[in-house]
């Protein structure tokens, strides 16, 4: 699957993306990505081989002009609770996005996320999309709001991605945002007027 926007191409990862991905994953800017840190270009090459089969919910964000990978966007599909004798409905997605710091502040994250949300709602049957962001990650919170997501709450000391210098977990306050398909559709309709 390939998604094109005005300036970007969202596409599956290729082995040749290793250097671009290493550029933004050698020092992840936000703690929630600490587990994705790459320590060498060789590690990045191995990571790209793992990503080759992920073509439905995990995309490289590449510039149309030149093809440089400047980030990534993905979504985790959740199964809902089963009702009666029915199988669980799979219509809730939790996206994640990351952009190379050198390309932030230029509208690329919004452009990629907007296209990705449209894909999830129109082609993957999403009913609800929700996102978590750290309370200090104001850029990500702003992006959620720009996408029309509602701030649903703050979870205090919700999760730990890194440790303090003394080895104890450093817990993060986490903000949750969400948008329903009917809210998304209404927002898109309003923008067309």
Residue pairs with C-beta under 8 A, 6 or more apart in sequence:
1 11
1 12
1 55
1 56
1 59
1 119
2 9
2 10
2 11
2 12
3 9
3 10
3 11
3 59
3 115
3 116
3 119
4 10
4 64
4 115
5 111
5 112
5 114
5 115
6 64
6 111
7 63
7 64
7 65
7 108
7 111
8 61
8 62
8 63
8 64
8 108
8 111
8 112
8 115
9 62
9 63
9 64
9 67
10 59
10 60
10 61
10 62
10 73
10 112
10 115
10 116
10 119
11 59
11 60
11 62
12 51
12 52
12 54
12 55
12 58
12 59
12 60
13 21
13 48
13 51
13 52
13 54
13 58
13 59
13 60
13 69
13 72
14 48
14 52
14 60
15 45
15 48
15 49
15 52
16 48
17 48
17 60
17 69
18 41
18 44
18 45
18 47
18 48
19 41
19 44
20 68
20 69
20 70
20 100
21 38
21 44
21 47
21 48
21 60
21 69
21 72
22 38
22 40
22 41
22 43
22 44
23 100
23 102
24 70
24 71
24 98
24 99
24 100
24 101
25 33
25 36
25 37
25 38
25 44
25 47
26 37
26 38
26 39
27 37
28 34
28 36
28 37
28 98
29 98
29 101
30 98
30 134
30 137
30 140
31 134
31 161
31 162
31 170
31 172
32 132
32 134
32 161
32 172
33 98
33 161
34 161
34 162
35 161
38 44
38 47
51 58
54 74
56 124
57 74
57 75
57 76
57 77
57 93
57 124
58 72
58 74
59 72
59 73
59 74
59 116
60 69
60 71
60 72
61 69
61 70
61 71
61 72
61 73
61 97
61 99
61 108
61 112
62 68
62 69
62 70
63 70
70 99
70 100
70 102
70 103
70 108
71 97
71 98
71 99
71 100
71 103
71 108
71 109
71 112
72 97
72 98
73 95
73 96
73 97
73 98
73 112
73 113
73 116
74 95
74 96
74 97
75 93
75 94
75 95
75 96
75 116
75 120
75 129
76 93
76 94
76 95
76 96
77 90
77 92
77 93
77 124
78 90
78 92
78 93
78 94
79 88
79 89
79 90
80 88
80 89
80 90
80 91
80 92
81 88
82 88
83 89
89 127
90 125
91 125
91 126
91 127
91 128
92 126
92 127
92 128
92 129
92 130
93 120
93 124
93 126
93 128
93 129
93 130
94 129
94 130
94 131
94 132
95 113
95 116
95 117
95 120
95 129
95 131
96 131
97 109
97 112
97 113
97 116
97 140
97 143
99 108
99 109
99 112
104 139
109 139
109 143
110 143
110 146
110 147
113 143
113 147
114 147
117 126
117 129
117 147
117 179
117 184
118 188
120 126
120 129
121 129
121 181
121 184
121 185
126 181
127 180
127 181
128 178
128 179
128 180
128 181
129 149
129 178
129 179
129 184
130 149
130 152
130 176
130 177
130 178
130 179
131 140
131 144
131 149
131 176
131 177
131 178
132 174
132 175
132 176
132 177
133 140
133 141
133 144
133 174
133 175
133 177
134 140
134 172
134 173
134 174
134 175
135 154
135 172
135 173
135 174
135 175
141 151
141 175
141 177
144 151
144 177
145 151
145 177
147 179
148 179
148 183
148 184
148 187
149 177
149 178
149 179
150 177
150 178
150 179
150 183
151 175
151 176
151 177
152 176
152 177
152 178
153 175
153 176
154 173
154 174
154 175
154 176
155 173
155 174
155 175
155 176
156 173
157 171
157 172
157 173
158 171
158 172
158 173
158 174
159 171
159 172
159 174
160 169
160 170
160 171
160 172
161 170
161 172
162 170
163 169
163 170
164 170
179 187
